[in-house]
Amino acid sequence: MTLTRRDINDMMQAYKKTSLLRTAVELGVFDALAAGPATASGLAPKLGIHPRGARILLDALTAIRLTDRTGEHFSLTPAAADHLVSTRPDYLGGMVKVMSSDWEWDALRDLSAAVRAGGTVLDVHAETPEYTYWEDFAAYATKVAQPTAEVMAEALAPWTKERAELDILDVACGHGVYGYTLAQHNPQAAVTSLDWPNVLAVTEKHAERLGVRDRASFLPGDMFTTDLGGPYDVVLLTNVTHHFSEERVHELVNRLGSVVKPGGRLVIVGFTTGDESPALDPAPYLFSVLMLVWTFEGESHSVAAYNRALAAAGFGPATVHPTDLPFRVLVAEKG
């Protein structure tokens, strides 16, 4: 599809929609309207905001189709009711603390400098030990991770169900949902969750919530230097390889391969690029922009690049499992 002048104009002000969504979630607008239609003046005192601010915000939310307006009353659109009310099972609103966080906004503000430098120019960034951002990621990204974790568990099921024991290492685990979902599907599984100490405090809460705390242990530290223990039947490497260059991914995969049992599995989850034009699959390339401002050498990698790293570490080629999100699940067997 050919871009128009209007499309370019929309790009220049797309941040306004992001700001509106983030503000409405933070103020509790969607939760307040879940009870039924309300006027701006009626909603304002309940949310502790100015009536004029409420009116302008609600009109703008109507403009971007998150609310409807009938006369002076505002109500939720179906999409907002399903995904932005915090008590609903498909709630996604917490992801504003991840996808539109101050950390990402501040990093992208100086994209030009990162382009000139070829990597981050920030003093504090995604590779900084115990970066506070990862606490929010661990706390709020579970809803997005869960469907992909189910794809992973299903892909492994024919193999895992035949094993009397299943020792799992979840590397840079964050929320831990991938390892804990696999444990939910396999009562014989035990999960070791590795991440920074500040993140593991959040991870443990998810283990409790998901009913696998008694089969979870926690390993604080850096995945490149911490003693990994093992050996393990399954090692999970989810949504982290894009922080590094292909050479660094080779180093990490080789290190993890040393603690995978013969016949065991290494699972990689994340964005992958292909041979097609970026216009046909934009998500991994747009994500690489965030990695440019936020890491020294990170970017989305191709399946071919992962297979090179896997082969060098003694694994067979990965089977690739698509998901409903732009992520892909890669599963490789140790020789």
C-alpha positions in Angstrom: 0.0 0.0 0.0 1.3 3.4 -1.0 1.8 5.9 1.8 -0.1 9.2 1.5 0.5 12.7 2.9 -2.1 12.0 5.5 -0.2 8.8 6.6 3.0 10.8 7.1 1.1 13.4 9.0 -0.4 10.7 11.3 3.1 9.4 11.9 4.2 12.8 13.2 1.6 12.8 15.9 1.1 9.1 16.7 2.6 9.8 20.2 -0.6 11.7 21.1 -2.6 8.4 20.9 -0.1 6.6 23.0 -0.2 9.4 25.6 -4.0 9.4 25.6 -4.1 5.6 26.2 -1.4 5.7 28.9 -3.1 8.6 30.7 -6.5 7.0 30.7 -5.2 3.8 32.1 -3.2 5.6 34.8 -6.2 7.8 35.8 -8.6 4.8 35.9 -10.9 6.1 33.2 -11.7 2.7 31.7 -12.4 1.1 35.1 -14.7 4.0 36.0 -16.7 3.6 32.8 -17.0 -0.1 33.2 -19.9 0.6 35.6 -21.8 2.3 32.8 -22.0 5.6 30.8 -21.1 8.8 32.6 -20.7 12.4 31.9 -17.3 14.2 32.1 -18.6 16.3 35.0 -19.9 13.2 36.8 -16.7 11.2 36.3 -14.3 14.0 37.2 -14.8 14.0 41.0 -14.7 10.2 41.1 -11.2 10.2 39.5 -9.9 13.3 41.2 -9.5 15.3 38.0 -10.6 18.7 36.7 -14.0 18.6 34.8 -12.4 20.5 31.8 -9.6 18.0 31.7 -12.1 15.1 31.9 -14.1 16.5 29.0 -11.2 17.0 26.7 -9.6 13.6 27.6 -12.9 11.8 27.0 -13.6 13.5 23.7 -10.1 12.6 22.6 -10.6 9.0 23.6 -13.7 9.0 21.5 -11.7 10.4 18.6 -9.4 7.4 18.8 -12.3 4.9 19.3 -11.7 3.9 22.9 -14.9 5.5 24.1 -18.2 6.4 22.5 -20.2 9.6 23.2 -24.0 9.9 23.1 -25.0 13.4 24.0 -22.9 14.3 27.1 -22.5 10.6 28.2 -19.4 8.6 27.5 -19.2 4.8 27.4 -16.6 2.2 26.5 -16.2 0.7 23.1 -16.1 -3.1 22.9 -12.3 -3.2 22.5 -11.7 -0.9 25.5 -14.2 -2.9 27.6 -12.5 -6.2 26.8 -8.8 -5.2 27.1 -8.6 -2.0 29.2 -10.8 -2.7 32.3 -8.5 -4.1 34.9 -10.9 -6.7 36.2 -11.5 -8.3 32.8 -9.6 -11.6 32.0 -8.1 -10.1 28.8 -6.8 -6.9 30.4 -3.8 -5.4 28.6 -3.7 -2.0 30.2 -0.8 -2.7 32.5 1.4 -3.0 29.4 1.4 0.8 29.2 4.1 0.6 31.9 6.2 -1.5 29.5 5.4 -0.5 25.9 5.0 3.2 26.7 7.1 3.5 29.8 9.2 6.6 30.6 12.3 4.4 30.0 11.4 3.7 26.4 10.1 7.2 25.7 13.2 8.8 27.1 15.5 6.5 25.2 13.8 7.0 21.9 13.8 10.8 22.3 17.4 10.9 21.3 17.3 8.3 18.5 19.4 10.5 16.3 22.4 10.3 18.7 22.0 6.5 18.8 21.9 6.3 15.0 25.1 8.4 14.8 26.8 6.3 17.4 25.5 2.9 16.2 24.2 2.0 19.7 23.0 3.4 23.0 24.4 6.7 24.3 22.5 6.4 27.6 24.2 6.1 31.0 21.5 3.7 32.2 20.0 1.3 29.6 18.7 -2.2 29.1 22.1 -3.8 29.7 22.6 -2.0 33.0 22.7 -4.6 35.9 19.5 -4.6 38.0 17.8 -2.0 35.7 14.6 -0.9 37.4 12.6 -1.2 34.1 12.8 -5.0 34.4 10.8 -5.0 37.6 7.9 -3.3 35.7 8.4 -5.7 32.8 8.2 -8.7 35.2 5.1 -7.3 36.9 3.0 -6.3 33.9 4.1 -8.3 30.8 2.5 -11.6 31.8 -0.7 -11.2 29.8 1.3 -10.8 26.6 3.6 -13.7 27.5 1.0 -16.2 28.4 -0.3 -17.1 24.9 3.2 -17.5 23.6 4.1 -19.6 26.6 1.2 -21.9 25.8 2.5 -22.3 22.2 5.8 -23.3 23.6 4.3 -25.8 26.0 2.3 -27.3 23.3 5.3 -27.6 21.0 7.3 -29.4 23.7 4.4 -31.6 24.9 5.0 -34.7 22.8 8.5 -34.9 24.3 8.0 -33.6 27.9 5.0 -35.9 28.6 7.3 -38.9 28.2 9.8 -37.8 30.8 9.7 -38.9 34.4 11.5 -35.7 35.5 11.8 -32.3 33.8 14.5 -29.9 35.1 14.0 -26.5 33.6 16.3 -23.4 33.6 14.6 -20.2 32.7 17.3 -17.7 31.8 16.7 -13.9 32.2 13.2 -15.1 33.3 11.6 -11.8 34.1 8.0 -12.7 35.1 8.9 -16.4 34.8 5.7 -17.2 32.9 7.4 -19.3 30.3 8.9 -21.7 32.9 5.9 -21.7 35.1 3.5 -22.4 32.2 5.7 -25.4 31.3 5.6 -26.5 34.9 1.8 -26.2 35.0 1.6 -28.6 32.0 4.1 -31.0 33.5 3.7 -31.9 37.2 7.1 -33.6 37.1 8.8 -30.3 36.3 11.0 -28.2 38.5 12.0 -24.7 37.4 15.1 -22.7 38.2 14.5 -19.0 37.5 17.6 -16.9 36.8 17.5 -13.1 36.7 18.7 -10.0 38.7 17.8 -10.1 42.4 15.4 -7.1 42.1 13.5 -8.9 39.3 13.3 -12.3 41.1 11.3 -10.6 43.9 8.5 -10.1 41.4 9.1 -13.5 39.7 8.5 -15.3 42.9 5.0 -13.7 43.3 4.1 -15.1 39.8 5.3 -18.5 40.8 2.9 -18.3 43.8 0.0 -17.0 41.7 0.4 -19.7 39.1 0.5 -22.5 41.7 4.1 -23.7 41.2 6.0 -22.0 44.0 6.8 -25.4 45.6 8.6 -26.4 42.4 10.4 -23.1 41.7 13.9 -22.1 42.8 15.6 -18.8 42.2 19.1 -18.1 40.9 20.2 -14.4 41.2 22.9 -13.1 38.8 24.1 -12.5 35.3 23.4 -15.2 32.7 26.9 -14.7 31.2 28.8 -15.2 34.4 26.6 -16.9 37.1 27.2 -20.6 37.8 24.2 -22.2 36.0 24.1 -25.5 37.8 22.4 -28.3 36.0 22.4 -30.2 33.8 18.8 -29.4 32.6 16.3 -31.1 30.3 15.1 -27.7 29.0 16.7 -24.3 29.0 14.5 -21.3 28.1 15.9 -18.2 26.5 13.0 -15.9 26.1 12.8 -12.3 24.8 16.5 -11.5 25.6 18.7 -12.5 22.7 17.7 -9.3 20.8 19.7 -7.3 23.4 23.0 -8.6 21.9 24.9 -9.0 18.7 24.9 -12.3 16.8 28.4 -13.0 18.1 27.3 -12.4 21.7 24.2 -14.7 21.1 26.7 -17.4 19.9 28.6 -17.0 23.2 25.4 -17.2 25.3 23.9 -20.2 23.4 27.2 -22.1 23.7 27.3 -21.4 27.4 23.7 -22.6 27.9 24.4 -25.6 25.7 27.0 -26.8 28.1 24.2 -27.4 30.8 21.6 -29.0 28.5 21.4 -32.8 28.8 22.0 -34.8 25.6 18.6 -35.0 23.9 17.5 -32.0 25.9 15.9 -28.9 24.4 16.8 -25.2 24.1 13.9 -22.9 23.5 14.4 -19.4 22.1 11.5 -17.0 22.0 11.5 -13.5 20.4 11.3 -11.5 17.2 12.9 -13.0 14.1 13.6 -11.5 10.8 13.3 -13.2 7.4 14.2 -12.7 3.8 11.0 -10.7 3.0 10.8 -6.9 2.9 10.5 -5.3 6.3 7.3 -3.7 5.0 5.7 -7.2 5.1 6.8 -8.0 8.7 7.5 -4.6 10.3 7.5 -5.6 14.0 11.1 -7.0 14.4 12.6 -4.1 12.5 10.7 -1.5 14.6 11.9 -3.4 17.7 15.5 -3.2 16.5 15.1 0.6 16.7 14.4 0.3 20.4 17.4 -2.0 20.7 19.5 0.6 18.9 18.8 3.3 21.5 18.8 0.9 24.5 21.7 -1.5 24.0 25.2 -1.5 22.6 24.8 -4.0 19.8 21.3 -5.5 20.1 18.8 -6.1 17.3 16.3 -8.7 16.0 18.0 -11.7 14.5 17.1 -14.1 11.7 16.2 -17.8 12.2 19.3 -18.5 10.1 21.4 -16.6 12.6 20.0 -18.6 15.5 20.6 -21.9 13.6 24.2 -20.9 13.2 24.6 -20.3 16.9 22.7 -23.6 17.7 24.9 -25.7 15.4 28.0 -24.3 16.9 26.8 -25.3 20.4 25.9 -28.8 19.4 22.2 -28.5 18.7 20.2 -29.5 15.6 18.3 -26.9 13.6 15.4 -25.2 15.3 11.8 -26.0 14.6 9.9 -22.7 14.3 6.4 -22.2 15.8 4.5 -19.0 15.0 2.3 -17.3 17.6 -0.5 -14.7 17.4 2.1 -12.1 18.3 5.1 -11.1 16.2 7.2 -13.5 18.4 8.3 -16.9 17.2 9.1 -20.0 19.3 12.3 -21.9 18.3 12.9 -25.3 19.7 16.3 -27.1 19.2 17.5 -30.5 20.4 20.9 -31.1 21.9 22.9 -33.7 20.0 
